[in-house]
Each structure stands twice: as C-alpha cells, then as structure tokens.
C-alpha cells in the first residue's frame, strides 16, 4: 500500500494499440506562411508544397500578395486540388487546400 491507501499493483491499463482508420491516420495539415512574397512566388511555392503531399492532406497558405487571390485558385484548377476555404483579414489571404 502507498501513503494514499491505494495499492499500486491494482491499476490495469489497456496497452493494446488504438484502432485508427487508415484514411484518418494518413491525413496531415500543414500551415505555411508566404507573407511578403510577391507574384509569382506564392503560387510557385504552393505548387511545390502540394507536390510533396499525399492525397487528402491539407495545406494552409498565408499570403500578403493581393494577386495570390487570382493565382492560387488558377493553380488549383490546373492541378485538380480542392480549395476548401479562403479568407482575408488584416491584409493576409488564407487558403485552405485539400490535396487531390
């Protein structure tokens, strides 16, 4: 018995690995700041980042270049990746992209 009155040997834990669906385990989310970069660099860097990601992964891009509002959606039409969301606040454009 310990000082608290509990027996330390009476604690049992499930040590079996947790079951996780393969599709959930494989998906990751990556946030990249491309603030301060001017056209065409935000689109080029986004394309390079997407090329190294697996299908279903999420890429969140933060840009300050106003032309990225045109360039990144056009890039995604070419690559077939999906734009899940777009927001603008305090001069920062944020794109949420799902790799196809």
Residue pairs with C-beta under 8 A, 6 or more apart in sequence:
1 7
2 8
23 56
26 54
26 56
26 57
27 54
27 56
27 57
27 58
28 53
28 54
28 57
28 58
29 57
29 58
29 59
29 60
30 49
30 53
30 57
30 58
30 59
30 60
31 60
31 62
32 45
32 49
32 59
32 60
32 61
32 62
33 62
34 41
34 42
34 45
34 46
34 61
34 62
34 63
34 65
34 68
35 62
35 63
35 64
35 92
36 64
37 45
37 63
37 64
37 65
38 65
38 67
39 65
39 67
39 68
39 71
40 71
41 65
42 61
42 63
42 65
42 68
42 71
42 72
43 68
43 71
43 72
43 74
43 75
46 59
46 61
46 72
46 75
46 95
46 97
47 75
47 79
49 59
49 61
50 59
50 79
50 81
50 97
50 99
53 59
53 99
54 99
55 99
55 100
56 98
56 99
57 98
57 99
58 84
58 96
58 97
58 98
58 99
59 96
59 97
59 99
60 94
60 95
60 96
60 97
61 68
61 72
61 94
61 95
61 97
62 92
62 93
62 94
63 72
63 92
63 93
63 94
63 95
64 91
64 92
64 93
65 93
66 93
68 93
68 95
69 86
69 88
69 93
72 83
72 95
72 97
73 83
73 86
76 82
76 83
76 97
79 100
80 100
81 97
81 98
81 99
81 100
82 97
82 98
82 100
83 95
83 96
83 97
84 96
84 97
84 98
85 94
85 95
85 96
86 93
86 94
86 95
86 96
87 93
87 94
88 94
